[in-house]
Each structure stands twice: as C-alpha cells, then as structure tokens.
C-alpha cells in the first residue's frame, strides 16, 4: 500500500508554534496522517467479500474467508481465468450464463482469502477479459461480477491496482444514471480502491470524470450506495491538489446531502460522510466557508457529545478541528452550543490514545483563537486533564497538549513579533506544574517539539513576576536542556536557545543571591 494521499487533518504547511494562528496547521496535518500506514490500510482500500445489493442474486460461498494454501489458490485462479477466456470465446447456446459462471468462479477466488491471488489473476490475463465483460449491453449480473473482480484486484499492491487502468473508463461509465444501482455501486467501490492508491491515480480518475457521477450517487438516498459513494469520494478528493475538493462542494445538492445524511444517518454512514467533510475542510477554503455557514458545526458537536463510536469520533474530531482553525465564528458555534467542550473532555478522558490526541489537536486550534475562547478552555474541566496528560501521556499526545497550554498563555499574535502574555494563565499553569513537561520537550529529538518547549521557556523567563522565571527554569534543569543546542545543526533552535541562555543566565546570573 503506497498511499501518498494527504489525509484527514487540516494542519498548515508547517505546524506553527505558540501564539500563531491555528489555521496554518491544517494542511500538514492532512499530509502526515495520510502516511499513517495502519489507518491507511483500513480506510483507503477494501476487499469486497459479500454482494453490494440484494437486487441481483449472486451465489456466495458459505465460507468466504478460508485458510487455504496460497499455491493452491493461485493455481485455481489461473485455471479460472482460462475458463473465463473460453467462456468469452464461446458463442453457442447459454453463452451468457457460461460467462457469468466463469466470472463467479474467479470472483470467489479473489474474495475468500485474506491475501487474494491477485498476482496469479493478472499473470493469466484477467484484466483484458474483465474489461470485455464490462462492455455496454452486457447483462447486469455479468457487469456486477466483473466489477466485483476488479474491485478486489484494485485492493491489492500498487502495481496491481495500476493494472486496472484499461478498465477505468468503463467503470466510470457504469456509475452513470443508466446503470442499475448494484452495478453502479460495485463500480464505485472499484474506483474508490483505485483512488486510494495515490495521487497519480486520483488525478487520472478526476481527468476521466469520476467525480460528478460519484457525487450524484451520494446525493441520492439509496441504501448502501450512499455509503460506498461517500467512501470513494473521500479517497478521490484527499489531495494534495485542493481543486477536487472545491469542485465537489460546488456540485448542486452536495452540501445539502452532507447535512441531510449526517443529521439522519446511522453511525456507519455518518462516519463516511464525516471523512468527506474532513478532506473538504482540510483542502478547500471554498468548502470550509460553505460548511461553516451551514448547520454542520452544530451536528458535528452533537455527534461528538453523543457517540462513543471510535470510527465515527475520529473524523468528527478532525472535521471540527479543521473548521475551527482560525475561524472565530466556527469556534463560537462549537463552544457556545455547549456540546463542543463536553465532547472534547470526554475524548481526553478516553482510554483510546487516538481520541486524546485528536481532542488535544482540536483544543489547540481553539486555544489559538480569541481571548474569550482561551478563557473558556482555561476555566473548563479540560484544563486539569491537559495538565495531567502533559506529564503522563505518550510523546505525540504531550506535544499536542503543549500546543494547547502554550496558546492559552499568549494573546493572538499579529505578524512575526513576540506574542503578548496572558499573565494570569501563565502563572497559574506554571504553578500547577507544567514547566517540567515543556522542558522534557526541549530534550526530545523532535525539532518541532523542541521549538515549542523553548518558546514556552521564553514565556516563563520573560513573564513570571518578580523575575522568578530564571530560577524556576534552573530548578527544572532547563539550563542544561537548552545548552544541548549550543552546537545544534538546526540554526533556529541553536540561536533561540543560545540567546535565552545568554540573556537570562549570563555572567551576572545569581550574583544577587
């Protein structure tokens, strides 16, 4: 799996630091999460093991997932492709049923193993035969079986997915309005797997016109096809080029469909719709503006508060984080409704580390906003949870928490100047023991975390009343942590650390004592 796709978060070109606008953190979040292999394997490609619709009768093995010797499966697959070749060449009585039976045999082999014999099918020449079976005028059962085979081939390794290139025009054509719903949905599934492979294939699908028919399928209220279309679209628009996301949101009926499905749908469909929102809000300012002005924020906050479904909460959190990034109106909607903080607190308390990290990321975007928003977090139940996580959580969570706490201590900054302190917050947080957590970040090998730690140390040195900052930093071994940057290869960190040491811990430091 080589998805270079740019995934679910809206974190900017680089993650800006304490005091900078959260909107700048969006697109890198989208990039980095797309590279999380475990999630990508789960979300981007899917084998089809059962029929997509009950409208067409498809014979299914009673035991679809079996433990069988791979060499046996490969031999059976090669034989099945040869049978399909003979069936296509046959022109006598019962030719259609003969082709369907041969396709069914191949589909069973490609569906029933955890590691389908895709390579064997490709070596035997399956793609050209399956493309022939997708020809216009073919019976629906033949089209469905052929599309099903292609769906599972597309779920394979990168080169196996690329083998579908000759089939793409017909797969797109068969998700049009003239196709039966089961055939259209199966073809959408195949295209979703192709789109999940990476940017190159996404561009090809977009150039060949896959977006509008998939969007139309999502607009309709027709069973599982809405869910399949939403999943395929989330793969298709995930970037890094934002134009597909902008094109999608402009399609007539899409915004209304997103709102309607998200309001009324079960959690499975709501999850797929939420992923579409994640990419729309991560990549397209046009889409973000339209989504913020709709009822979606309120619906997201309500889902966050009410649901305990991990698969749904992840895209809901990411969508919320994207939409509130740098947008005070959106933040007001989430916070004033009351659901926002309640749901985020619930996630900070969760046993799932991914929810803690996502919730902290959302709070970091909110904390980068107005003073009123900072005050809401500061006075909420979230604050003691964040302080505890800063000292006890795994590194990635601690880094997100540090962004929240750091942003709570400064006013929104304009330009490149130093942010102004919110002294009450700084004194309180330092008094509650957060400084060691930031100094630990300075000692980390992560450049971004180290910069964040140094910036907070600067706030302490500059801002603590009665000149107490240097002594507090010294007590926590902050001087030693900063001196490790004396000859560091990163110019910014080296200069920042050396300037702090020289300014606050120079030759005269400690003489008054």
Secondary structure, DSSP 4 states (H G I P E B T S, - for coil): -------S--EESS---TTS-GGGGHHHHHHHHHT-HHHHHHHT-----S-S-SSS-----SS-S----HHHHHHHHHHHHHHHHHHHH--STTHHHHHHHHHHHHHHHHHSSSS--HHHHHHTTHHHHHHHHT-TT--HHHHHHHHHHHHHHHTS-HHHHHGGGGGHHHHHHTTSTTS-HHHHHHHHHHHHHHHTT-HHHHHHHHHTTHHHHHHHHHHS--THHHHHHHHHHHHHT--SSTHHHHHHHHSTTHHHHHHHHHHH--HHHHHHHHHHHHHHHHH-HHHHHHHHTSSHHHHHHHHHHH---HHHHHHHHHHHHHHHTT-HHHHHHHHHTSHHHHHHHHHHT-S-HHHHHHHHHHHHHHHTS-HHHHHHHHTSTHHHHHHHHHHHS-HHHHHHHHHHHHHHTBPPP-TTSPPPB-HHHHHHHHHTT-HHHHHHHHTSS-HHHHHHHHHHHHHHHHHSGGG-HHHHHHHTTHHHHHHTTTT-S-HHHHHHHHHHHHHHSSTTTTTT-
